[in-house]
Amino acid sequence: MDQGQVRDNRELQRFELPVDDQVVFADYRRQPGRLVITHVETPLALRGAGHAGQLMQGVAEEARAEGVKVLPLCSYARAWMQRHPEFKDLAL
């Protein structure tokens, strides 16, 4: 499987994880001191393989590196944050 690293596509305002010839992504809005995750999407053919979780891990690590909090408006992002207490310091 050809997988890349999570990257921040600032032009489209989304984090992206390339997998094979498709992209798992999380739409966001940047606000002072926080990153608002509005939507996470995994292409149908890739669902159930853990790619969205890998993407969210990258988003959380990027938020920590930037020193910002994460406001997960998307239900998947919110559930992921709740399941990963190692990132609870980032949650709003």
C-alpha positions as CSV (number, residue, x, y, z in Angstrom):
1,M,0.0,0.0,0.0
2,D,1.4,3.4,-1.0
3,Q,0.8,5.6,2.0
4,G,2.1,9.0,2.6
5,Q,2.4,11.2,5.7
6,V,-0.3,13.5,6.9
7,R,0.1,16.9,5.3
8,D,-1.5,20.3,5.8
9,N,-3.0,21.5,2.6
10,R,-3.5,25.2,3.7
11,E,-4.9,26.2,0.3
12,L,-7.9,23.8,0.7
13,Q,-7.9,24.1,4.5
14,R,-7.6,20.4,5.1
15,F,-5.2,17.9,6.4
16,E,-4.7,15.0,4.0
17,L,-3.4,11.5,4.1
18,P,-2.7,10.0,0.7
19,V,-3.5,6.3,0.5
20,D,-2.8,4.5,-2.8
21,D,-4.5,6.9,-5.3
22,Q,-7.0,8.3,-2.9
23,V,-7.0,10.9,-0.1
24,V,-8.4,10.7,3.5
25,F,-8.9,14.2,4.7
26,A,-10.1,16.5,7.6
27,D,-11.5,19.9,6.7
28,Y,-10.6,22.6,9.2
29,R,-10.8,26.3,10.1
30,R,-7.9,28.0,11.8
31,Q,-8.9,30.4,14.6
32,P,-6.6,32.1,17.1
33,G,-5.2,29.4,19.4
34,R,-7.3,26.6,17.9
35,L,-7.9,24.3,15.0
36,V,-11.6,23.6,14.3
37,I,-12.1,20.2,12.7
38,T,-15.4,20.5,10.7
39,H,-15.4,17.2,8.7
40,V,-13.4,14.0,8.3
41,E,-13.8,11.9,5.3
42,T,-12.5,8.5,4.1
43,P,-13.2,7.2,0.6
44,L,-15.6,4.3,0.7
45,A,-13.0,1.8,-0.5
46,L,-10.6,2.7,2.3
47,R,-13.1,2.7,5.3
48,G,-12.5,0.3,8.2
49,A,-8.7,0.1,7.7
50,G,-7.8,2.7,10.3
51,H,-6.8,5.5,7.9
52,A,-9.1,8.1,9.5
53,G,-7.5,7.4,12.9
54,Q,-4.0,7.7,11.4
55,L,-5.1,11.0,9.9
56,M,-6.5,12.3,13.2
57,Q,-3.2,11.2,15.0
58,G,-1.4,13.4,12.5
59,V,-3.8,16.3,13.1
60,A,-3.4,16.1,16.8
61,E,0.4,15.9,16.6
62,E,0.4,19.0,14.3
63,A,-1.9,20.9,16.7
64,R,0.5,20.0,19.6
65,A,3.5,21.1,17.6
66,E,1.8,24.4,16.8
67,G,0.7,24.9,20.4
68,V,-3.0,25.1,19.5
69,K,-6.2,23.4,20.9
70,V,-8.5,21.2,18.8
71,L,-12.2,21.9,18.6
72,P,-13.7,18.7,16.9
73,L,-17.1,19.7,15.5
74,C,-17.1,16.5,13.3
75,S,-18.6,13.6,15.2
76,Y,-15.8,11.3,14.1
77,A,-13.1,13.7,15.2
78,R,-14.9,14.2,18.5
79,A,-15.1,10.5,19.1
80,W,-11.5,10.0,18.2
81,M,-10.3,12.7,20.6
82,Q,-12.4,11.0,23.4
83,R,-10.8,7.6,22.7
84,H,-7.3,9.0,22.8
85,P,-6.6,10.4,26.3
86,E,-3.0,11.1,25.4
87,F,-4.4,14.1,23.5
88,K,-6.9,15.3,26.0
89,D,-4.8,18.4,26.7
90,L,-5.6,19.5,23.2
91,A,-9.4,19.2,23.4
92,L,-11.8,22.2,23.7
